[in-house]
Amino acid sequence: MTSCFLFFIIFDKILVMFKDLFKGFSIFLFLIVILVSCGKDGGLFSSSELSGDKATSGLTGDVDNGSGKVTGGGKITAAEWNDLQNWTFWDTTISKSEFNMLPSQWGLFNTNRISVQIKNTNLSPASNAIVVLKKNGVPVFATKTDNFGKAELWPNLFFNQPIADFSPYSIDINNGEKIINNMKSYKDGINEAIIGTNVLPMAIEIAFVVDATGSMGDELEFLKDELYSVLNRISDTLRNATVSTGSVFYRDFGDDYITKFSAFSNNMSQTINFIKAQSAGGGGDWPEAVHSALETTLKSLQWSNNATTKIVFLILDAPPHQDDQTVKSSLQNSVLNMAKAGIKIIPIAASGIDDNTEFFLRFLSITTNGSYIFITNDSGIGNSHKKAIVGNYKVDFLNNLLVKLVYRYASQP
């Protein structure tokens, strides 16, 4: 309250000097204004703290995002939750009666988790190593290690079959360079291996996959306004990296289009101009063609085999169609092949989603070793956003989170 105390000393002197100008009720009102303005942090005219069941990052004034200052006015707010780093919370939540049928609904079962940590001979993390889980010599799941040398494997992704005996399973690293036979499930520890050192140039590929139906106007305008700044901050922060960007926009059956895309380019203006040319429209019913968007993202953007970081920011406010087996099969194939290619899916949940959709998005991020972002109401922009079913989290500006997550998954530990 130091600044308030000083203010009242000054104010007292003013009253002495100008006592005839301040009378009764006017002075009372003025004091009330000052007291309210001081706030809990003791600074004059500070914004109030964010409230709710969460920890906050203090969205008053400027926010330090790790690569510069960004003024906090008028930006969309969001938070991140990583289920892989909060596995006990996830395991407990998905076992509850109100949620335990959701894996069956989507045909994605993130059970029997197997974690791998691979290092080079110099003990640095081995990124982009090919990791294949096999059962009796037959591949059942494949992925690539991230910049931390970590990989997550799912032996029965499409079936709800708890595994008691892991002895038939093995882990093949880099097509036989290293084999782990006596592997462990996640609850028993991390499967570790050391392989030959292979230093790769830092190459980052980022795809922005956007629901462009009518309810997504605010989120689309955010991209148009903020993407140039976000990409510039990424390039400035990761100066030794080659950054390629692309984008997929999608709507639904019966709309003007189902998907349209701009392939990867090292020229960020190509992606930015493509996004700026888009508008929100169509839709009508709630589910959208999410499966078509993921198919196009996987097959049409021309992902590189040697990129060390591959990220899909999936921005949406509605689920895929749920009553079509063809759609479910398409979703399963896309997430399986994205994991195989080392592509992380980082969903960004906008207003309008329900619990079912939230958990579908979290299935995607868990399976591909990604994370989950949800837009919050703290900025007051757009429609109301549901409260995520997560533990304590910190609110930040969405543009900051995009930069932070790219840096996290691209920087060299």
C-alpha positions as CSV (number, residue, x, y, z in Angstrom):
1,M,0.0,0.0,0.0
2,T,3.0,2.3,-0.2
3,S,1.9,4.2,-3.2
4,C,-1.6,4.7,-1.6
5,F,0.0,6.0,1.6
6,L,2.1,8.6,-0.3
7,F,-1.0,9.6,-2.2
8,F,-2.9,10.3,0.9
9,I,-0.1,12.5,2.3
10,I,-0.1,14.5,-0.9
11,F,-3.9,14.6,-0.8
12,D,-3.9,15.9,2.8
13,K,-1.6,18.8,1.7
14,I,-4.0,19.6,-1.1
15,L,-7.0,19.7,1.3
16,V,-5.1,22.2,3.5
17,M,-4.3,24.4,0.5
18,F,-7.7,24.2,-1.2
19,K,-10.1,23.4,1.7
20,D,-12.7,25.8,0.4
21,L,-12.9,24.0,-2.9
22,F,-13.7,20.6,-1.4
23,K,-16.9,20.2,0.5
24,G,-18.7,17.3,2.1
25,F,-20.0,14.7,-0.3
26,S,-17.6,15.6,-3.1
27,I,-14.6,14.8,-0.9
28,F,-16.2,11.5,0.2
29,L,-16.8,10.4,-3.4
30,F,-13.2,11.3,-4.3
31,L,-11.8,9.2,-1.5
32,I,-13.9,6.2,-2.5
33,V,-12.5,6.4,-6.0
34,I,-9.0,6.5,-4.7
35,L,-9.5,3.5,-2.4
36,V,-11.0,1.4,-5.1
37,S,-8.2,2.4,-7.5
38,C,-5.5,1.3,-5.1
39,G,-6.5,-2.4,-5.4
40,K,-4.9,-5.3,-3.6
41,D,-1.4,-4.8,-5.0
42,G,-1.1,-1.3,-3.7
43,G,-0.6,0.4,-7.0
44,L,-2.8,3.3,-8.2
45,F,-5.3,2.4,-11.0
46,S,-4.1,-1.2,-11.3
47,S,-6.4,-3.7,-12.9
48,S,-8.1,-6.3,-10.7
49,E,-6.6,-9.7,-10.4
50,L,-8.2,-12.5,-12.4
51,S,-10.5,-14.7,-10.4
52,G,-11.6,-18.3,-10.6
53,D,-10.4,-21.8,-9.8
54,K,-6.9,-21.3,-11.2
55,A,-3.6,-19.7,-10.7
56,T,-3.1,-16.5,-12.7
57,S,-0.1,-15.0,-14.5
58,G,-1.3,-11.5,-13.8
59,L,-2.7,-10.1,-17.0
60,T,-2.3,-6.5,-16.0
61,G,-0.1,-4.2,-18.0
62,D,2.7,-6.0,-19.9
63,V,3.2,-9.7,-19.9
64,D,6.7,-11.2,-20.2
65,N,6.5,-14.1,-22.7
66,G,10.1,-15.1,-22.5
67,S,11.0,-13.3,-25.8
68,G,9.9,-9.8,-25.2
69,K,7.1,-7.7,-23.7
70,V,3.5,-7.7,-25.1
71,T,1.0,-5.1,-24.0
72,G,-2.0,-6.8,-22.6
73,G,-4.9,-4.9,-24.1
74,G,-7.6,-6.7,-26.0
75,K,-5.9,-10.0,-26.6
76,I,-7.6,-13.4,-26.4
77,T,-6.7,-15.2,-23.1
78,A,-6.0,-18.9,-22.8
79,A,-4.4,-21.6,-20.7
80,E,-2.5,-24.8,-21.3
81,W,-2.8,-28.2,-19.7
82,N,-0.5,-31.2,-20.5
83,D,-2.1,-34.5,-19.6
84,L,1.2,-36.4,-20.1
85,Q,2.8,-34.3,-17.4
86,N,-0.2,-34.7,-15.1
87,W,-0.9,-38.4,-15.7
88,T,-2.3,-39.3,-12.4
89,F,-4.9,-36.5,-12.8
90,W,-5.8,-37.7,-16.3
91,D,-6.0,-41.4,-15.2
92,T,-8.2,-40.5,-12.3
93,T,-10.5,-38.2,-14.3
94,I,-11.0,-40.5,-17.3
95,S,-12.0,-43.3,-14.8
96,K,-14.9,-41.3,-13.4
97,S,-18.4,-42.5,-14.3
98,E,-19.3,-39.4,-16.2
99,F,-16.2,-39.7,-18.5
100,N,-15.3,-43.4,-18.8
101,M,-17.4,-44.0,-21.8
102,L,-15.8,-41.3,-23.9
103,P,-12.8,-43.4,-25.1
104,S,-15.2,-45.9,-26.6
105,Q,-17.2,-43.2,-28.3
106,W,-14.1,-41.9,-30.1
107,G,-12.3,-45.3,-30.4
108,L,-9.2,-43.9,-28.8
109,F,-7.8,-45.6,-25.7
110,N,-4.8,-43.9,-24.1
111,T,-4.1,-46.8,-21.7
112,N,-1.1,-49.0,-21.2
113,R,1.2,-46.0,-21.7
114,I,4.8,-46.8,-22.6
115,S,7.4,-43.9,-22.3
116,V,10.8,-43.8,-23.9
117,Q,13.9,-41.6,-23.4
118,I,16.7,-41.8,-25.9
119,K,20.0,-40.1,-25.8
120,N,23.0,-39.7,-28.1
121,T,26.4,-41.0,-27.1
122,N,27.3,-37.6,-25.8
123,L,24.2,-37.9,-23.5
124,S,22.3,-35.1,-25.2
125,P,18.6,-35.9,-26.2
126,A,18.3,-37.8,-29.4
127,S,15.6,-36.0,-31.4
128,N,13.8,-37.3,-34.5
129,A,14.8,-41.0,-33.8
130,I,12.3,-43.5,-35.2
131,V,10.7,-45.5,-32.5
132,V,8.5,-48.5,-33.3
133,L,6.6,-50.6,-30.8
134,K,6.3,-54.2,-31.9
135,K,4.3,-57.2,-30.6
136,N,5.9,-60.5,-31.5
137,G,7.9,-58.7,-34.1
138,V,4.8,-57.0,-35.7
139,P,4.6,-53.2,-35.6
140,V,1.6,-51.9,-33.6
141,F,2.6,-48.2,-33.1
142,A,5.3,-45.9,-34.3
143,T,6.5,-42.4,-33.6
144,K,9.6,-40.2,-33.4
145,T,11.4,-38.7,-30.5
146,D,10.9,-35.0,-29.8
147,N,13.6,-32.4,-29.0
148,F,13.8,-33.9,-25.4
149,G,14.5,-37.3,-26.9
150,K,11.2,-38.5,-25.5
151,A,8.5,-40.7,-27.2
152,E,5.1,-42.0,-26.0
153,L,3.9,-45.4,-27.2
154,W,0.3,-46.9,-27.2
155,P,0.2,-50.6,-27.7
156,N,-3.6,-50.9,-28.0
157,L,-4.7,-47.4,-29.1
158,F,-8.0,-48.5,-30.6
159,F,-9.0,-51.2,-28.1
160,N,-9.9,-51.2,-24.5
161,Q,-7.7,-54.1,-23.4
162,P,-5.5,-53.6,-20.3
163,I,-2.2,-55.4,-20.8
164,A,-0.9,-57.5,-17.9
165,D,2.0,-59.1,-19.8
166,F,4.4,-56.9,-21.8
167,S,6.8,-59.7,-22.6
168,P,5.7,-60.1,-26.2
169,Y,6.5,-56.4,-26.9
170,S,9.8,-54.8,-27.9
171,I,10.9,-51.3,-28.9
172,D,12.9,-50.9,-32.2
173,I,14.9,-47.7,-32.5
174,N,16.1,-46.4,-35.9
175,N,15.3,-49.6,-37.8
176,G,17.3,-51.9,-35.6
177,E,20.1,-49.7,-34.3
178,K,18.9,-50.5,-30.8
179,I,16.3,-53.0,-29.6
180,I,14.7,-52.8,-26.1
181,N,13.3,-56.3,-25.3
182,N,12.6,-56.2,-21.5
183,M,10.5,-53.1,-21.8
184,K,8.5,-51.5,-19.0
185,S,5.0,-49.9,-18.8
186,Y,4.9,-46.3,-17.7
187,K,3.9,-47.2,-14.1
188,D,7.1,-49.2,-13.8
189,G,9.4,-46.5,-15.2
190,I,10.9,-45.1,-18.4
191,N,12.5,-47.2,-21.1
192,E,16.0,-45.7,-21.8
193,A,18.5,-46.2,-24.6
194,I,21.6,-44.6,-26.0
195,I,22.2,-44.4,-29.8
196,G,24.8,-42.9,-32.1
197,T,25.0,-39.2,-32.2
198,N,23.2,-37.6,-35.1
199,V,23.1,-33.8,-35.0
200,L,20.3,-32.4,-37.2
201,P,19.8,-28.8,-38.3
202,M,16.9,-27.2,-36.5
203,A,13.9,-27.3,-38.8
204,I,10.4,-26.4,-37.6
205,E,7.1,-27.0,-39.4
206,I,4.0,-25.4,-38.0
207,A,0.5,-25.9,-39.4
208,F,-2.5,-23.8,-38.4
209,V,-5.7,-25.9,-38.9
210,V,-8.8,-23.7,-38.5
211,D,-12.5,-24.3,-38.2
212,A,-13.9,-21.6,-40.5
213,T,-17.6,-22.0,-39.8
214,G,-19.7,-19.1,-38.8
215,S,-19.1,-19.2,-35.0
216,M,-15.3,-18.9,-35.4
217,G,-15.2,-15.3,-36.3
218,D,-13.4,-14.0,-33.2
219,E,-10.7,-16.7,-33.4
220,L,-10.2,-16.1,-37.1
221,E,-9.7,-12.4,-36.5
222,F,-7.2,-13.2,-33.8
223,L,-5.1,-15.1,-36.3
224,K,-5.4,-12.3,-38.9
225,D,-4.3,-9.7,-36.3
226,E,-1.7,-11.7,-34.3
227,L,-0.1,-14.3,-36.6
228,Y,2.5,-12.0,-38.1
229,S,3.7,-11.0,-34.6
230,V,3.7,-14.6,-33.4
231,L,5.8,-15.9,-36.3
232,N,8.2,-13.1,-36.0
233,R,8.7,-13.7,-32.3
234,I,9.3,-17.4,-33.0
235,S,11.9,-16.6,-35.6
236,D,13.6,-14.1,-33.3
237,T,13.6,-16.5,-30.4
238,L,14.9,-19.5,-32.5
239,R,17.4,-17.7,-34.7
240,N,19.2,-20.9,-35.8
241,A,16.0,-22.6,-37.0
242,T,14.4,-22.8,-40.4
243,V,10.7,-22.2,-39.8
244,S,8.1,-23.3,-42.4
245,T,4.4,-22.6,-42.0
246,G,1.2,-23.8,-43.7
247,S,-2.5,-23.7,-43.1
248,V,-5.7,-25.7,-43.6
249,F,-9.2,-24.2,-43.3
250,Y,-12.2,-26.4,-43.1
251,R,-16.0,-26.2,-42.8
252,D,-18.5,-29.1,-43.3
253,F,-20.4,-31.1,-45.9
254,G,-22.8,-28.9,-47.9
255,D,-20.8,-25.7,-47.3
256,D,-18.9,-23.7,-49.9
257,Y,-15.9,-26.0,-49.3
258,I,-14.9,-28.8,-47.0
259,T,-11.1,-28.0,-46.9
260,K,-8.7,-25.6,-48.5
261,F,-5.0,-25.3,-47.7
262,S,-1.8,-23.4,-48.2
263,A,1.3,-25.8,-48.4
264,F,4.4,-25.3,-46.3
265,S,6.6,-22.4,-47.1
266,N,9.7,-20.7,-45.6
267,N,8.0,-17.4,-46.6
268,M,5.7,-16.7,-43.7
269,S,3.8,-14.1,-45.8
270,Q,2.4,-16.9,-47.9
271,T,0.7,-18.4,-44.9
272,I,-0.3,-15.0,-43.5
273,N,-1.9,-13.9,-46.8
274,F,-3.8,-17.1,-47.1
275,I,-5.2,-16.8,-43.6
276,K,-6.1,-13.1,-44.1
277,A,-8.1,-14.0,-47.3
278,Q,-10.4,-16.4,-45.3
279,S,-13.7,-15.6,-43.6
280,A,-16.0,-17.4,-41.2
281,G,-19.2,-18.8,-42.6
282,G,-21.3,-21.8,-43.2
283,G,-21.8,-24.6,-40.7
284,G,-25.3,-24.7,-39.3
285,D,-25.3,-28.0,-37.5
286,W,-22.8,-28.5,-34.6
287,P,-20.3,-31.2,-35.8
288,E,-17.9,-30.2,-38.5
289,A,-15.6,-32.0,-40.9
290,V,-12.6,-32.3,-38.5
291,H,-11.7,-35.6,-40.0
292,S,-11.3,-34.1,-43.4
293,A,-9.2,-31.3,-42.0
294,L,-6.8,-33.8,-40.4
295,E,-6.6,-35.9,-43.6
296,T,-5.7,-32.7,-45.6
297,T,-3.2,-31.6,-43.0
298,L,-1.4,-35.0,-43.1
299,K,-1.5,-35.6,-46.9
300,S,-1.4,-32.2,-48.5
301,L,1.0,-30.0,-46.6
302,Q,4.2,-31.9,-47.6
303,W,5.7,-32.6,-44.2
304,S,9.5,-33.2,-44.2
305,N,11.0,-36.4,-42.9
306,N,13.9,-34.4,-41.4
307,A,12.1,-31.6,-39.6
308,T,13.0,-31.8,-35.9
309,T,9.8,-30.1,-34.7
310,K,6.3,-30.6,-36.3
311,I,3.3,-29.0,-34.7
312,V,-0.4,-28.7,-35.7
313,F,-2.3,-26.0,-33.9
314,L,-5.9,-27.2,-34.3
315,I,-8.3,-24.3,-33.6
316,L,-12.0,-25.3,-33.4
317,D,-15.2,-25.0,-31.4
318,A,-17.1,-28.1,-32.5
319,P,-16.4,-31.9,-32.6
320,P,-16.2,-34.2,-35.6
321,H,-19.3,-36.1,-36.7
322,Q,-19.7,-38.8,-34.1
323,D,-22.3,-41.2,-35.7
324,D,-20.3,-42.3,-38.8
325,Q,-17.9,-45.2,-38.7
326,T,-16.1,-43.9,-41.8
327,V,-15.4,-40.6,-39.9
328,K,-14.1,-42.5,-36.9
329,S,-11.8,-44.7,-39.0
330,S,-10.5,-41.6,-40.7
331,L,-9.8,-39.9,-37.4
332,Q,-8.0,-43.0,-36.1
333,N,-5.8,-43.3,-39.2
334,S,-4.9,-39.6,-39.2
335,V,-3.9,-39.6,-35.5
336,L,-2.0,-42.9,-35.9
337,N,0.0,-41.5,-38.9
338,M,0.6,-38.1,-37.4
339,A,2.1,-39.8,-34.4
340,K,4.2,-42.0,-36.8
341,A,5.5,-38.8,-38.5
342,G,6.3,-37.1,-35.2
343,I,3.6,-34.5,-35.6
344,K,2.3,-33.1,-32.4
345,I,-1.3,-32.0,-32.3
346,I,-2.0,-29.0,-30.0
347,P,-5.7,-28.3,-30.0
348,I,-7.0,-24.9,-29.2
349,A,-10.5,-25.2,-27.8
350,A,-12.7,-22.1,-28.5
351,S,-16.2,-21.3,-27.2
352,G,-18.9,-23.8,-27.8
353,I,-17.2,-27.1,-27.0
354,D,-18.7,-29.5,-24.5
355,D,-17.0,-32.1,-22.2
356,N,-17.2,-34.7,-25.0
357,T,-15.3,-32.5,-27.4
358,E,-12.8,-31.4,-24.8
359,F,-11.8,-35.0,-24.1
360,F,-11.6,-35.9,-27.8
361,L,-9.1,-33.0,-28.2
362,R,-7.1,-34.2,-25.3
363,F,-7.0,-37.8,-26.8
364,L,-5.4,-36.2,-29.9
365,S,-2.8,-34.3,-27.9
366,I,-2.0,-37.3,-25.6
367,T,-1.6,-39.7,-28.5
368,T,0.8,-37.4,-30.4
369,N,2.8,-36.2,-27.4
370,G,1.3,-32.7,-27.6
371,S,-0.5,-30.4,-25.2
372,Y,-4.0,-28.9,-24.8
373,I,-4.9,-25.2,-25.0
374,F,-8.3,-23.8,-24.0
375,I,-9.4,-20.2,-24.5
376,T,-10.7,-18.6,-21.3
377,N,-13.2,-15.8,-20.5
378,D,-10.7,-13.5,-18.8
379,S,-10.3,-11.3,-21.9
380,G,-14.0,-10.8,-22.3
381,I,-13.7,-11.4,-26.0
382,G,-16.2,-13.6,-27.9
383,N,-18.8,-16.0,-26.5
384,S,-18.5,-17.8,-23.2
385,H,-15.9,-20.6,-22.9
386,K,-16.5,-23.7,-20.8
387,K,-14.4,-24.4,-17.8
388,A,-11.8,-27.0,-18.7
389,I,-11.8,-30.2,-16.6
390,V,-8.2,-29.8,-15.4
391,G,-6.2,-29.0,-12.3
392,N,-4.7,-25.6,-11.4
393,Y,-3.5,-23.6,-14.5
394,K,-2.2,-20.2,-15.4
395,V,-3.9,-17.8,-17.8
396,D,-1.8,-16.1,-20.5
397,F,-2.5,-14.4,-23.7
398,L,-3.0,-16.9,-26.6
399,N,-0.3,-15.3,-28.7
400,N,2.2,-15.8,-25.9
401,L,1.2,-19.5,-25.5
402,L,1.8,-20.2,-29.2
403,V,5.3,-18.7,-29.0
404,K,6.1,-20.5,-25.7
405,L,4.9,-23.9,-27.0
406,V,6.9,-23.7,-30.2
407,Y,9.9,-22.7,-28.2
408,R,9.4,-25.5,-25.7
409,Y,9.2,-28.2,-28.5
410,A,11.9,-26.8,-30.7
411,S,14.7,-25.5,-28.4
412,Q,17.7,-27.7,-27.6
413,P,17.5,-28.7,-23.9
